[in-house]
Each structure stands twice: as C-alpha cells, then as structure tokens.
Amino acid sequence: MSKVIEFNKSVRDTNAGKNSVLKDVNGVNGTPISIAPGFPSLEDQFNQLGFKHLRFHDCLGFGDLDNYFYDDDKDSQFLPNIPQASQKNTLKLIADLGNIRTIFPNAAAGMRSNNVDLAFEGANYEMTDAHFKRVMENANLNPTGINREITFRIGRTNRGGSEPPQNYDIYATLVSTLVERYSLNYQKSGLPRKIAYWEVWNEPDLTIFWNNIHPNEYYTFYEKIARMIKAVDPSAKVGGAGVATGYNPGGEYIDGLLNYCRQKNVPIDFISWHYYGNSTADPQNIIDIGDQIQMSLNKYGYGNIESLCTEWNSSPFGTVNVLSKIQSAKNAAYISSILTYMQYTKVDLAHYYRGDASSFGLFNNEPGFCTYAAQAFSLYNKLKETPYILSGDKDFSSGLTVLACENENGEKLNVIAANYKVDKNFPNDRPPKESPIYKQHYVDGNRSISELTDTWSINEWFGGVNPTSIQGDNYVPKKDIVNQLPNHGVLKARTRNYTESDQGVMVKISNIGYKSLEVKAYRIKEGGALTTALPPETTMGISEPVSNSV
C-alpha cells in the first residue's frame, strides 16, 4: 500500500518556511560566468533554475583578497578530472589564475612589513568589478526577472592559502575598501544593487583553511573585520564563521564566537555553517543542525539573527566517483529532501556547493541541458510560483518527503515529493551503482597565462585587464598543518521504515474547493531526458480524483 500524505488547503503552516512562505534556500556557491578555460558560462541555465543568491567562494580569484596558490598543489579539487598528461601545466594555470585575479596582489608583502600602502599597491579591483557587474546585471535570458544577490566571502579560494593573515588591522583596512566599493557606493562600481552579506572567512574550524588551533585568534580577526564593515556601512550584514561542522554543540566557532560577540558587543547579523552528509547519508540531519543552531543563538541572546547554511551537499569528497554520484537522480532526491526539511528548521538562506560546471557542480560535459541534481533545483524553483506552504503531514519516518504549496489566491497548487533511501555508501568514494560515471568539465591547461592575452580571453577571464600586467607578492611559506580541535557532537541517521515508501506515495489535499482541476506532473529518474531544466513530464501516470471537494 502506498504511503498517504495529507495536506489541508484551508490552513497555511505558519511554522514552516518564513511564516508559511518558502525560504530562499535554493542559492548556490559559484558563478554563472566561466572562471577558466574549459568551463562553460551558464547564465541562461542559472536563470532557468532560479538561482538568485550566489555565494562567491572558490572562484579562482574573483572576490578573493590575498590568494597564494602553489603551482604543484596535488590536493586541488580541480585535479580529479584533468587528464594526467596535462596536470602539471593545468595546476600552473590554476595557480596563476587564482593569484593574478586576487584583489590585493601585494597584501601579504604589506602585512609582513606592517606597511598598509604596500598592501594596497597594485590593487586589482577591475577583474572582480567586471565579473560582479556581469553576474548581477544578468542581461541574458531571464524569464522571471531574477535580480541576483551576492554573498561576499572574505578570504581566499580553497587551496589559496591556509595561514591566517599576518596583520589583522591591515587586512580590515583592505576589507573596508571593498565594503565601500560594493556595498556603500556600489553604483560607482557599476553594480545594479549592493552586496549585503559579508561572511568573515571560510571554515576556520578546519586547519587546512585556518592553520591555527586557538579560537581566540579567529575571534580577534572577526572583531576587527566586523567593526570595520559596520564603520563603513552600518546597514551591511556581517557574520561568520562558515564552519565546516555545522553540528557541534558548544563548539568554539559557533557557540564560542557568539559568546565572544555578546561579551565584547561585537556586531554579528548572521551565523553561517556548512553541512555535508557523508557521515550518515541522511538529509534529515539538516533539521538536527538547524535546531541546534537555534538553541545556540537563543542561549547567547541572538535568537533573531539569521542562520545561513553557506555550503551543503551529500558529500565533500572530490573524486571521480563522488562527482558523478552527486549529479545523479538519487542525489536529486537528496537535494529535494533537504530543500523541504529546511522549511522546518532554522535556515534562513542556503547556498548549495556548487551551482556551476566545476567540481561538485550541477553541470557536466554529457549531452543535455543539465544534470538530474540541477533538475531538482528546477522543481523547487517551480514550487516558488506557489510560495505559501500548506499545513499537513510532517511524518518524515519513511523515505518520502512531501511539500505542498499554493499561490496567494489559492488558485494554483504545487506539490514536490522526494523518495530517498538512506545508504551510507552513497556519499563515499565507491563506484556509483545508481548512475554511470559522467564526463566532467575541467580546466584546460593547454595555454599559459601569457597565451591568454587575445582580446576575447582578456575580456572573458580578466575583466579587460591584461593578466601579464599584474605583478604581486602574496607568497607565504608553507607551514605544517596543526591538529584540529575535536568536535562536540555526532550526527546519527534517523530510523526509517521504507515499507510504504517503497510502494510510492498518495498525496491527499483536503478542503481543496475545486470541482475540477488540471494536473501536470514531472519526474526525475535516472535515464530520463536532460534536454530542459524541467524533468520529463509524466502527467499520464498520475490520477487526480476530485470528489466532495477533496
């Protein structure tokens, strides 16, 4: 017998979403514009998938302050898909792109000399200016009029340097010019709207990103940056810490930061955190994390500030196997489940990692418009046409997750249903059993920086600036990575009963008030067509009896 999930059309669920309205949890990390040779631009695709909120992180220099990439970095997340024969040249190109496009190419030189003028020398605003402008103007196919918003992650791209900045005061001064440029006086930089969210660093709880074991170092750094941001633009939103381990009750980089801000009266408008599901493979853990975040916020008197999940996915492992798994139909079910569960916990804004064609991205080099994972976001975007969540069954004890919503006048309903079965092997580096190995895009290292100086390349990847004109000194010697602090909590998979969900789902909507209705259904299924953002229509397989207004 199929699982029956019931909703009441006469009652909107004010405890779901934001006072019954679907939340903007369908943001992504990355950019729709190509960041390197070999990666496509995806402006039309981002629009059709409804991506409004973009967190600029791991964009190889765009929006980065002081990268110092090494050209022999075999741990680069870009490496798995690059042919062996071209890996050396490609790693050199990746390092050069990340270092040349960084905004302050002499930041480290200035900080180690305690010379703020040197830190500003050769400031390279133009490349990030041009990229931000192109992203936010969003001039191509934009059927729903999306006005893109950028979350600015203060710091570096992954593998762009793990040592904390050498002079916090100078670093804060560098940040002040960016807030003035992109937030306070954004029109002067050609942006159509301000950048509102400023996130201080990325994953300082992982020493591969912040090579220091003393949390007070991060607190001091955060305070310098936060106070400077508010001094320049009091209306800007500042927060942190973008922790890798979102579930860490009493942990140093959520509870510790909140306590520090309370004691020192340091500005904080949001707390940010990440969730990758590899430990349990259970998307319902997002509720556990969101609820714990709310408890921490309440404990320190910040119950009303925002909670941002600035990275999430089913797995953090950048391998050929995993990158195919997270583009599969099974991960589409995982994604749809998470987007639903986020309506019932403390998540105010979320950014999937990631939205483009890079590693972990929603696009690959197979024929077709997108991937199955991308189609999950397309369905959520369609759900936002009917943004008011109906009151209904919140029984998440099977493999089924269902959300029903209506438009303002109640004349249209949309229902999204996901059937996901927890499998602890799914997020790990085993060959996928649910999908083939998909062909991926990768950085094309056949040309060096000096060979990317034709007019088209300069405009496409360097904002109109000749990359050979950028000279900098952000070099920081490699140091041994210190041990990380231990976590304070362990997530567990929820108990499930798949007996009913294995048979499918029946959605019952009471008090519907219609005598007749027109139904259209879409289904994501491995092997299904990927020629459009929406998955194939399967209306003929759906029955829609209407009797006694039910």
C-alpha positions in Angstrom: 0.0 0.0 0.0 1.3 3.5 -0.9 2.2 6.0 1.7 -0.6 8.6 2.2 0.5 12.2 2.9 -2.3 14.6 3.6 -2.5 18.4 3.5 -5.2 20.9 4.4 -5.7 23.6 1.7 -7.7 25.8 4.1 -4.7 26.2 6.5 -1.3 27.6 5.8 1.5 26.3 8.0 2.9 29.4 9.8 5.5 27.2 11.5 7.0 26.3 8.1 9.2 28.4 5.9 9.2 32.0 6.9 5.8 32.4 8.4 4.4 29.9 5.8 6.4 31.4 2.9 9.1 29.3 1.1 12.6 30.3 2.1 15.4 31.3 -0.3 17.3 28.1 0.4 18.0 27.4 -3.3 21.1 29.6 -3.6 24.4 28.2 -4.8 28.1 28.7 -4.5 29.9 29.7 -7.6 29.2 31.9 -10.6 27.3 31.5 -13.9 30.3 33.0 -15.8 33.2 30.8 -16.8 36.1 31.1 -14.4 38.7 29.3 -16.5 39.3 27.8 -20.0 37.4 24.6 -20.2 34.4 25.7 -18.1 31.3 27.0 -19.9 29.3 30.1 -19.0 25.9 29.2 -17.7 23.9 32.5 -17.4 20.8 31.2 -19.1 20.9 27.9 -17.2 21.3 29.7 -13.8 18.3 31.9 -14.7 16.1 28.9 -15.7 17.0 27.1 -12.5 16.1 30.2 -10.4 19.4 30.9 -8.9 19.1 34.3 -7.3 21.6 34.0 -4.3 25.2 33.3 -5.1 28.0 32.9 -2.6 31.3 33.9 -4.2 33.6 31.2 -2.9 36.2 29.1 -4.8 36.0 31.2 -7.9 39.8 31.3 -8.5 40.5 34.9 -7.6 37.2 36.7 -8.3 36.2 38.1 -4.9 39.4 36.8 -3.2 41.6 39.2 -1.2 45.0 37.6 -1.0 45.4 34.2 -2.6 48.8 32.5 -2.6 48.3 29.3 -4.7 51.2 26.9 -5.3 51.5 25.5 -8.8 52.3 22.0 -7.6 49.2 21.5 -5.4 48.1 17.9 -5.9 45.2 18.4 -3.5 43.4 20.8 -5.7 39.7 19.9 -6.0 40.0 20.7 -9.8 42.5 17.8 -10.3 40.5 14.6 -10.5 39.0 15.3 -13.9 42.2 16.7 -15.5 44.0 14.3 -17.9 47.2 13.0 -16.4 49.4 14.3 -19.2 48.3 17.9 -18.8 48.1 18.0 -15.0 51.4 19.9 -14.4 50.6 22.6 -16.9 47.0 22.9 -15.6 48.0 23.2 -12.0 50.3 26.0 -13.0 47.4 27.8 -14.9 45.1 27.3 -11.9 47.6 28.8 -9.5 48.3 31.7 -11.9 44.6 32.5 -12.4 43.9 32.4 -8.6 46.9 34.6 -7.8 46.6 37.1 -10.7 42.9 37.7 -10.2 43.2 38.3 -6.4 42.1 41.8 -5.5 45.2 42.7 -3.5 48.2 41.0 -5.1 50.6 42.6 -2.6 48.6 42.2 0.6 51.0 39.7 2.2 54.0 41.9 1.4 52.3 44.8 3.1 51.2 42.9 6.1 54.6 41.3 6.9 56.2 44.8 6.5 53.4 46.5 8.5 53.0 48.8 5.5 49.4 49.4 4.5 50.4 51.4 1.4 52.4 48.4 0.2 49.4 46.1 0.9 47.3 48.3 -1.4 50.0 48.5 -4.1 48.7 47.3 -7.5 45.2 46.8 -6.2 43.3 44.8 -8.8 39.7 45.8 -8.4 38.9 45.7 -12.1 38.7 42.0 -12.6 36.3 41.4 -9.7 34.4 44.6 -10.6 33.7 43.3 -14.1 32.8 39.8 -13.0 30.4 41.0 -10.3 28.8 43.5 -12.7 28.2 40.9 -15.4 26.8 38.5 -12.9 24.4 41.0 -11.2 23.3 42.7 -14.4 22.1 39.2 -15.6 21.3 40.5 -19.0 20.7 37.2 -20.9 17.6 35.1 -20.9 15.9 35.9 -17.5 12.2 34.9 -17.8 11.3 35.6 -14.2 13.3 38.8 -13.8 15.8 37.4 -11.2 17.9 40.2 -9.5 20.9 38.3 -8.4 22.4 38.8 -4.9 26.0 38.1 -4.0 27.3 36.9 -0.6 30.9 38.1 -0.3 33.1 35.5 1.4 36.0 37.5 2.9 39.1 35.4 2.3 40.6 33.1 -0.3 39.6 30.3 -2.7 40.2 26.7 -1.5 43.9 25.9 -1.6 44.6 29.6 -1.9 46.4 29.8 1.4 45.8 28.4 4.9 47.7 30.7 7.1 45.8 33.5 8.9 46.5 37.0 7.6 49.7 38.3 9.2 48.2 41.7 10.2 44.6 41.9 11.1 44.4 45.7 11.2 45.8 46.0 7.6 43.5 43.2 6.5 40.5 45.0 7.9 41.6 48.2 6.1 41.7 46.2 2.8 38.2 44.9 3.5 36.9 48.5 4.2 37.7 49.5 0.6 35.6 46.5 -0.7 32.6 47.4 1.5 32.8 51.0 0.3 33.1 49.8 -3.2 30.5 47.0 -3.4 28.1 47.9 -0.6 28.1 51.6 0.4 28.8 53.1 -3.1 28.0 50.1 -5.3 26.7 52.3 -8.2 30.2 53.8 -8.7 31.5 50.3 -9.4 28.7 49.7 -11.9 26.7 47.3 -9.8 22.9 47.4 -10.0 22.5 46.7 -6.3 24.6 46.5 -3.2 26.3 43.4 -1.8 24.5 43.0 1.5 26.1 39.9 3.1 29.7 39.8 4.2 30.9 36.4 5.6 34.2 36.5 7.5 36.4 33.6 6.3 35.6 30.1 5.4 35.8 27.0 7.6 38.2 28.3 10.3 37.4 25.1 12.3 39.4 23.2 9.6 43.1 23.9 9.9 43.6 23.4 6.2 41.7 26.7 5.8 42.8 28.5 9.1 46.1 27.0 10.3 45.7 27.9 13.9 44.3 25.9 16.8 43.4 28.9 19.1 39.8 30.1 18.5 40.6 33.4 20.1 42.7 34.2 17.1 39.7 33.9 14.9 37.5 35.9 17.3 40.0 38.7 17.3 40.2 38.6 13.5 36.4 38.5 13.2 36.0 41.5 15.5 38.5 43.6 13.5 36.7 42.9 10.3 33.1 43.2 11.6 33.7 46.5 13.3 35.4 47.9 10.1 32.5 46.7 7.9 29.9 48.4 10.2 32.0 51.6 10.3 31.9 51.8 6.6 28.3 50.7 6.0 26.1 50.2 9.1 23.4 48.6 7.0 25.7 45.8 5.7 25.2 42.4 7.2 28.3 40.8 8.7 28.7 37.3 10.2 30.7 34.1 10.3 32.2 31.7 10.6 31.2 29.5 7.7 32.2 26.5 9.9 32.7 23.1 8.2 31.0 21.3 11.1 27.6 22.8 11.5 26.6 20.3 14.2 29.0 20.9 17.0 27.1 21.8 20.2 29.1 24.1 22.4 31.8 24.3 19.7 34.4 27.0 19.5 33.4 28.6 16.2 29.6 28.9 16.7 28.9 29.0 20.5 32.4 30.4 21.2 32.0 33.2 18.6 28.5 34.0 19.7 29.7 34.2 23.4 32.6 36.4 22.3 30.4 38.8 20.4 28.0 39.1 23.3 30.7 39.8 25.8 32.5 42.3 23.6 29.4 43.8 21.9 30.8 42.8 18.5 28.5 43.2 15.5 27.0 39.9 14.2 24.0 39.7 11.9 24.1 36.0 11.0 25.9 32.8 11.9 27.0 30.7 8.9 27.8 27.0 8.8 28.1 24.0 6.4 26.7 20.5 6.1 28.0 17.6 4.0 26.1 14.4 4.5 28.9 11.9 4.3 28.8 10.8 8.0 25.2 9.5 7.9 23.9 10.0 4.3 20.7 11.2 6.0 19.3 14.6 4.7 17.1 14.8 7.7 20.2 15.8 9.7 19.7 19.3 8.4 16.9 19.6 10.9 19.1 18.4 13.7 21.7 21.1 12.8 19.2 23.9 12.3 17.5 23.2 15.6 20.9 23.1 17.4 21.9 26.4 15.8 18.7 27.9 17.0 19.4 26.7 20.6 22.9 28.2 20.4 21.5 31.5 19.1 18.9 31.6 21.9 21.5 30.7 24.6 23.6 33.8 23.8 20.7 36.2 23.1 20.9 36.1 19.4 17.6 34.3 18.7 16.5 36.6 16.0 19.7 36.9 13.8 19.9 34.9 10.6 21.2 31.4 10.2 22.9 30.8 6.8 23.9 27.4 5.5 26.5 28.6 3.1 27.6 25.2 1.8 25.8 21.9 1.6 25.8 18.7 -0.4 25.6 15.0 0.2 29.4 14.5 0.1 32.6 16.7 0.4 34.8 14.2 -1.4 36.1 15.5 -4.7 36.7 12.2 -6.5 35.5 11.0 -9.9 33.1 8.6 -8.3 31.6 11.1 -6.0 31.3 13.9 -8.6 29.1 11.5 -10.6 27.1 10.4 -7.7 26.1 14.0 -6.7 24.8 14.7 -10.2 22.6 11.6 -10.2 18.9 11.2 -9.8 19.5 9.8 -6.3 21.2 13.0 -5.3 18.3 14.9 -6.8 16.1 13.1 -4.3 18.6 14.0 -1.6 18.5 17.7 -2.7 14.7 17.9 -2.8 14.5 16.3 0.6 16.9 18.9 2.1 15.1 21.8 0.5 11.9 20.5 2.1 13.5 19.9 5.5 15.0 23.4 5.6 11.4 24.7 5.7 11.1 23.2 9.2 14.2 24.4 10.9 16.5 27.4 11.5 17.8 28.0 8.0 17.1 31.5 6.6 19.3 31.4 3.5 21.3 28.5 1.9 23.9 28.0 -0.8 24.4 24.6 -2.4 28.0 23.6 -3.1 28.1 24.3 -6.0 26.0 25.5 -8.9 28.3 25.7 -11.9 30.3 23.2 -14.0 33.3 23.0 -11.7 33.9 20.1 -9.2 30.7 19.3 -7.2 28.8 21.4 -9.8 25.3 20.9 -11.2 26.5 20.7 -14.8 28.8 18.3 -16.6 30.1 17.5 -20.1 27.4 15.0 -21.0 24.9 15.8 -23.8 21.9 17.7 -22.4 20.9 20.9 -20.7 21.9 20.0 -17.1 22.1 17.1 -14.6 19.5 15.3 -12.6 20.7 17.2 -9.5 20.1 20.5 -11.3 16.6 19.4 -12.2 15.8 19.1 -8.5 16.5 22.8 -8.2 14.3 23.4 -11.2 11.4 21.8 -9.5 12.0 23.8 -6.3 12.1 27.0 -8.4 8.7 26.0 -9.9 7.4 25.4 -6.4 8.2 29.1 -5.6 5.5 30.1 -8.1 3.2 29.0 -5.2 5.1 30.1 -2.2 2.6 29.5 0.6 3.2 26.3 2.5 0.1 24.3 3.4 -0.4 22.7 6.7 0.0 18.9 6.5 1.7 15.7 7.4 5.1 16.2 8.8 5.8 12.5 9.2 9.3 12.0 8.0 9.7 8.5 9.2 9.8 6.8 5.8 11.8 7.5 2.6 9.2 10.1 1.5 9.4 13.9 1.9 6.5 15.9 0.5 5.7 19.6 0.5 2.5 21.2 -0.8 2.2 24.9 -1.6 -0.4 27.3 -3.1 -0.2 30.8 -4.7 -1.6 33.9 -3.0 -5.2 33.5 -4.1 -5.2 29.7 -3.8 -6.0 29.0 -7.4 -2.8 27.0 -8.1 -1.1 24.2 -6.1 2.3 22.7 -6.5 3.5 19.6 -4.7 7.1 18.3 -4.6 7.8 14.8 -3.4 11.1 13.0 -3.0 11.7 9.3 -2.3 15.2 8.9 -0.9 16.6 5.8 0.8 19.5 6.4 3.2 22.6 4.5 2.0 25.8 5.2 4.0 27.9 4.1 0.9 26.3 6.7 -1.3 28.4 9.7 -0.3 31.6 7.7 -0.2 34.3 7.0 -2.8 32.9 3.8 -4.1 31.8 3.4 -7.8 28.3 4.6 -8.2 25.7 1.9 -8.5 22.8 4.3 -9.2 24.4 6.1 -12.2 27.2 5.9 -14.7 30.4 7.9 -14.4 29.5 11.2 -16.0 32.0 13.1 -18.2 33.0 16.3 -16.4 34.3 19.7 -17.5 37.9 20.5 -16.3 40.3 23.4 -16.5 42.0 23.4 -19.9 45.7 24.0 -19.2 46.9 23.9 -22.8 47.5 27.6 -22.8 49.5 29.5 -20.2 48.6 33.0 -18.8 50.9 34.6 -21.4 48.9 32.9 -24.1 45.5 34.2 -22.8 46.1 37.7 -23.9 43.9 37.9 -27.0 41.0 40.4 -26.7 38.4 37.8 -26.1 40.3 35.9 -23.4 41.2 39.2 -21.6 37.5 40.2 -21.5 36.2 36.8 -20.6 38.6 35.9 -17.8 40.3 39.0 -16.7 37.7 41.8 -16.8 39.5 43.6 -19.7 42.9 43.7 -17.9 46.0 42.1 -19.5 46.9 39.4 -16.9 50.6 39.7 -17.6 50.4 43.3 -16.2 49.7 42.0 -12.7 52.7 41.6 -10.5 52.3 40.7 -6.9 53.8 39.3 -3.7 51.4 37.3 -1.7 53.8 34.5 -1.0 53.6 32.8 2.4 55.9 29.9 3.2 54.2 26.6 3.8 53.9 25.5 7.4 52.9 22.2 8.9 49.2 22.0 9.3 48.3 21.8 13.0 45.8 19.4 14.5 42.1 20.4 14.6 40.0 20.8 17.7 37.7 17.9 18.4 34.0 18.0 17.6 31.5 18.1 20.4 28.7 16.1 18.8 27.9 13.3 16.5 25.0 13.2 14.0 23.1 10.0 13.7 20.8 8.7 10.9 17.1 8.7 11.7 15.2 5.5 11.9 13.2 4.8 8.7 10.5 2.4 7.6 10.6 2.0 3.9 7.8 -0.5 3.6 5.2 2.1 2.5 7.5 4.5 0.7 8.8 1.6 -1.5 5.2 1.4 -2.9 5.1 5.1 -3.8 3.0 8.0 -2.4 -0.5 9.2 -2.5 -1.0 12.9 -1.8 -4.4 13.9 -0.4 -5.4 17.5 -0.1 -8.5 18.2 1.9 -10.8 21.3 1.6 -9.5 21.9 -1.9 -12.7 23.5 -3.1 -12.2 22.7 -6.8 -14.8 20.8 -8.8 -12.2 20.1 -11.5 -8.6 20.7 -11.9 -5.8 20.5 -14.5 -2.8 18.4 -13.4 0.7 18.4 -14.8 3.5 16.2 -13.3 7.2 15.9 -13.8 9.6 13.2 -12.6 13.3 13.0 -12.2 14.5 9.4 -12.9 17.9 8.1 -13.8 17.9 7.7 -17.6 15.3 10.4 -18.0 15.7 13.2 -20.5 18.0 16.1 -19.6 17.2 18.4 -22.5 15.5 21.0 -20.4 15.7 22.4 -16.9 12.4 20.7 -16.1 12.5 16.9 -16.0 10.2 14.9 -18.4 6.5 15.3 -18.0 4.7 12.2 -16.6 1.2 13.5 -16.3 -0.3 10.5 -17.9 0.9 8.4 -15.0 -0.9 10.5 -12.4 -4.5 10.1 -11.3 -6.3 13.0 -9.8 -9.8 12.1 -8.4 -11.8 15.1 -7.1 -14.9 14.3 -5.1 -16.7 16.0 -2.2 -14.2 18.9 -2.5 -11.4 16.6 -1.7 
